[in-house]
Amino acid sequence: MMQNPPPPIPPSQTLYLNNLNEKVKLEELKKSLYAIFSQFGEILEIVAAKNLRARGQAFVVFKDINSASNALRSMQGFPFYEKPMRINYAKKKSDAVAKLDGSYVAKDKKSTKEKRKAPDQGGDAKRVMEKAMPMMGMMQGMMQGMIPPGMQPPVNNAPPMPPRPTPPQTGSEIPHKILFLQNLPPETTEMMLTMLFEQFPGFKETRLVPGRHDIAFVEFEVDQQASQAKQALNQFKITPKNAMSISFANK
């Protein structure tokens, strides 16, 4: 007797990603996911883990369902590090979302039972991580546009450095098939920029400048294709503090 297929998972703010390239380092994976998904809306949290069971998988938590739905439709099958992403809505509500809508319940009962069963043990690593991740998610929800867990710079108690002066604009506004990118963060990689711009027709290549992390060039086949990408991604925030400035390269 044939079994009925399982019912579809209802839309939610949390996307479940799998078929991710397992060779990519965890920190680079989170940064790259943030770079390509933040164009669809505010991200509360990105969850990925190193353990064998969780490899090739991640969760992206948006602030609203519309953003998550747009991301799912647009990025389904996207070649992420040479592997097509498979995306679905998550089956369970994330703790970060539960904290926003007021439905979050602290997981105290299970921990209490575990302590009664084994009073001399401090709990296994899995329970520790389950407690740590919601706290990290709560910190994300407190500040709009904050970088997902694992992407924050290391804590530094030294007094803040004065802002660096903005470099002079050296690009052009005359259409050109090559775009000039400025104000890129230090962690920018060629792969991250490629994943952003290859969504547009006519994309050819990305070129970083040796010794300069803050600028790069992106080439398209014709001027019109470059103009479309410029219009869509100019002032796109690769990180909350770095809005990418795009102009046409000088002819």
Summary of the structure (lengths in Angstrom):
residues: 251
radius of gyration: 21.0
end to end distance: 68.9
largest distance: 73.0
contacts: 681
relative contact order: 0.14
helix: 33%
strand: 22%
